[in-house]
Amino acid sequence: MDFLGQEPVGLWLIKAQGDAERELIGRQTGNRPSFVFYTDDLLETYETLVDHGATVTSEPDSDASSTYVHFEDLYGNRGILVELDESAA
């Protein structure tokens, strides 16, 4: 998805090393989502996340401008998957 004309970005998820880093897993952001991913097809991406071990923590929901779902990755990091409603722009 070309979001506001921005170039693609990267995200590195690096495995924790040592006890001190492992103790922070899932709590780096104080129970807030660590990241938001935008997609053109929420349902397809949702299924891919689940197939790869993500835990969905809310059912997909919608508001006036988007459809979204909250999830946790394999390590407890929280995220939000969002499909923007292009007609609301």
C-alpha positions in Angstrom: 0.0 0.0 0.0 1.4 3.4 -0.9 0.6 5.3 2.3 0.7 9.0 1.7 3.4 8.7 -1.0 5.9 7.3 1.5 8.7 4.9 0.5 8.6 1.4 1.9 10.1 1.0 5.4 11.8 -1.9 7.2 11.4 -3.3 10.7 13.9 -5.4 12.4 12.7 -7.7 15.2 15.7 -8.9 17.0 15.7 -11.8 19.5 16.4 -10.9 23.1 19.7 -11.9 24.5 20.3 -12.4 28.1 18.0 -12.5 31.1 17.6 -8.7 31.4 16.4 -8.4 27.8 14.1 -11.4 28.0 12.4 -10.0 31.1 11.3 -7.0 29.0 9.7 -9.0 26.3 6.1 -7.9 25.7 6.5 -4.9 28.1 8.7 -2.5 26.2 5.8 -0.1 25.6 3.8 -0.4 28.8 1.1 -2.6 27.4 0.6 -0.4 24.4 1.0 -1.6 20.8 4.6 -1.6 19.7 3.7 -1.1 16.0 0.9 -0.6 13.5 1.0 -2.3 10.1 -1.1 -1.0 7.2 -2.4 -3.4 4.7 -4.6 -3.4 1.5 -6.3 -6.7 2.6 -6.9 -7.0 6.3 -8.5 -10.5 6.1 -5.7 -12.0 4.1 -3.0 -10.5 6.3 -5.0 -11.5 9.4 -5.0 -15.1 8.3 -1.3 -15.0 7.5 -0.5 -13.7 11.0 -2.6 -16.4 12.6 -1.1 -19.1 10.4 2.4 -18.0 11.5 1.6 -18.1 15.2 0.3 -14.6 16.1 -2.5 -14.4 18.7 -5.4 -12.2 17.9 -6.5 -10.3 21.0 -9.6 -8.7 19.5 -12.0 -9.4 16.7 -11.7 -7.2 13.6 -13.5 -3.9 14.2 -14.3 -0.9 12.0 -14.8 2.8 12.4 -15.5 5.6 9.9 -12.0 5.4 8.3 -10.6 1.9 8.8 -10.9 -1.7 9.8 -8.4 -3.0 12.3 -7.5 -5.9 14.6 -5.2 -6.1 17.6 -2.7 -9.0 17.9 0.4 -10.3 19.7 3.4 -11.9 18.0 5.2 -15.0 19.2 7.0 -13.0 21.9 4.1 -11.1 23.3 4.7 -7.8 21.4 1.4 -6.1 20.7 0.5 -4.7 17.3 -2.4 -3.4 15.3 -3.2 -4.4 11.7 -5.1 -1.7 9.8 -6.8 -1.5 6.5 -7.7 2.1 5.6 -11.1 2.8 4.0 -9.9 4.7 0.9 -13.4 6.2 0.4 -13.1 8.0 3.7 -10.0 9.9 2.6 
